Amino acid sequence: MGTQMIADGGRAGAATLEAPPVPAWTRRPAIAADDAFLLALYDATRNDLDPLDWPEATRATFCELQWRAQRAGYAAAYPDALSEVLEIDGRPAGRVLSAETDAELVLVDLALVPTARGRGIGRQVLEGLQLRATTSGRSVRLQVVDGSPARRLYERMGFVATEVHGIHTEMRWPS
C-alpha cells in the first residue's frame, strides 16, 4: 500500500494519507442477463453528453442506440472476442472486451463504473494483458478516445501512440 505525504502548512510534523487498497475483484464471462448493466455502464462513460442537458428519456434512447451500434461494430470487427464482466463483492463493476490474433492481444474495450475508477483495477487488467502478451511473444493494442483520462494510465503502463483514427488514438505495447 502506498503512502502520500501531505504538506502541513508549516506546522510541525506531516500527515500521511494511505492510498486506498485495490479492491478484490473477479471476472466472469458476460451473459445476456448482463445487458442492462452493460447499457448502464455505457451510459456512465458518456460524459460528453452531459453538457447537452437532454431530458432523461432522450439520453436513454440515444445511449441505447449507440450502445447497440457499438456492440454490433465490435462483434463485426472482433467476432471471437471474449466479453467479461468485472465484479467487486459479487456486483458488476466493469467490463473487459478483448480479442487475440497470432501477433497481438487487442483490448477492445475496458470500462468501469464511476465508483470503481481510479482504484487500480484498470491497471491490474492491463498488467494481466501485458503478462499474457509477454509470455506468448505478442504485443497489446488498444484505442483511446481523445481527451480520455485513461490515456494517462496507458502511457504510464508503457503504451505508445502509433496512429490517429479520427477521435481515437491507437496505442501499442511494447512500442
Order of alpha helices (4+ residues) and beta strands (2+ residues): beta-beta-beta-alpha-alpha-beta-beta-beta-alpha-beta-alpha-beta-beta
